[in-house]
Amino acid sequence: MVLEVGSQAPTFTLPSHEGGEVSLRQLCQEAQKGVIVYFYPKAATPGCTTQACDFRDNLGSLRASGYTVVGVSPDPLTDLQSFAQDQHLTFPLLSDEGAAVAQQWDNWGEKAFGGRTFEGVLRSTFVLDQNGVITLAWYDVDAQGHVNALREALAV
């Protein structure tokens, strides 16, 4: 089931590379305007690095506009910690090992890379309001230029 604008986002609590666990419900309640949840397939790969660094470089304007950013991937915490340190990422990266949350959010599907087809996490982005209602849902986005398009859509 594809999540759509106006629907309630499935809640989750996942471990963060920063330590402890992050609750989506709590993030939404604490956000001034909303929460940007982006799913990415694998830390430290070219596309995921481009996207994460783009969020990092635009984090100030997103935060100033009241948005909290969180990244979710199926990577283990140790990989996320290394990725965050290497790329100087200053927002939470959450570990969804087993991809249960990605599947709940309909972010799991067939992908093609390097001449082979396989199932995996799709690169997708959602914006939620303070009540956890989806205000934007973009599936299968491109890493390059994605954050600029998001900023335009949010008028940030």
N, C-alpha and C positions, 0 to 999 in steps of 0.2 A: 504494500500500500504506500503510495507516494504521499509524503506529508505536504499539505497545501497551506497557503496563506489563510489565516483565520482559525486553523486547527491548533489544539493544545499539543505542545511538543512533549514527547515521552521524557520523563525525568530520568536522571541518572546521578550516581555518585561514583566518581572514579579517582584513582590515585594520580597525584600530580608530580611532575618532575621536581617541583619546589618543596615537596614533602607534604605529608598528610593527604587528605582526600578533598575533592571539590564537589560540592552539590550544585547541580544546575538550578534547583529551586532557590537556593540561597543566593547564587549569583544573580538571578533575575530580580529577587527582592532587593538586593543591595545596589543594583545598577541604577544610575540616574535616569537613563532613557531605555537601554536595552542591552542584550547580550548577543554578540556575534559568535556563533559556534561554527568552526570550520573543520571538516573532516579531510584528512590527507592520508595517502596510502602508506608511505614509508619515510621516516626521518632520514635526513642526510642524502637523499637522492636529488638529482638536479632540479626537477620540478617542485618538489616539496621544499627544498632550500630556497628557491626563488620566491615561492609563495610566503613562506615563514618570514623571510627577510623583508618582503614587501609589507607584511603586517607590522613587523618591528619598526620599519622606517616611517610608517603612517600611524603608529600607535598614539602619538601625542595628539594628533587632530581627532582621532576616533574617541579617545578618552575625554578630550576637551568638549566633545559633542555629547558626552554622556554614555558612550558605549564601552562595554567590557568585552575583551577578546579572549577566546579560549580555543586551543587547537586540540583535536582528538585523532589519535591514530592507534593501530593495533600493535605498535611497538612496545617492547618491555621498558620499564622505567629507566634502566641503565642506558639504553639507547637514547631515550628522550633527554636524559640529563646531559649526555655527551653532546647531543645535537644543540641543545639550548646553550651550553657553555661555548661550543665552537662558533655559534652564530650570534652570540650575545642577545639571546631572546629574553625579553622581560615580561612575558605573559605566560600563563599556565599552559603546559602541554600535558594532556591527560592520556593515560595508558588504558586502552580498550582491548587488552589481550583477549583473543578469542573472537573479537569483533561483535560481541552481543549487542552493544549499543548501536554500532553502525548498522546492524541488521534491523534493529527496532526503528531506526530512522530511515530505512530503505536506502541505505548507502552501501549496499553490497550487491555486486553484479558482475557480469561478464566484462572482461577487459582484454585488450590485445596489446602486446608489447614484444618487440624483438622477434616477430614472426610466430609467436605462440599465443594461445588464448587460455585464459584462466579466470577464476573468480577472485575478487578482492574488493577492497574499500574504494569507493568512487570519490573523487575530489568534489566536495559539495559544501555549500555555505548556507547557513540559516541565520536570520536575525529574529530574536524573540523580544517581546515587550516584558515589562516587569511582572506580568502574570504568567509568563511562559507560553504565551500565544505567538504563533509564527506570523511575523509581519513580512518576511521575505524568505523564499526557498529557491535556491539555485542548485540544480543537480548537474554533475559532470562538467564542472567549470574548467577553464584553462588556467594554469598557474600564472602565466605571463599576463600582466595587465588587469588581473582579477580585482585587486584591491582598489585600483583607480575606478573601475566600473562600480564597485560596491560603494565607494565614497560618493560617486555621482548619484547613485540610486538613493542613498541616505541623505543627500544634500549636505555632506560634510566637507 
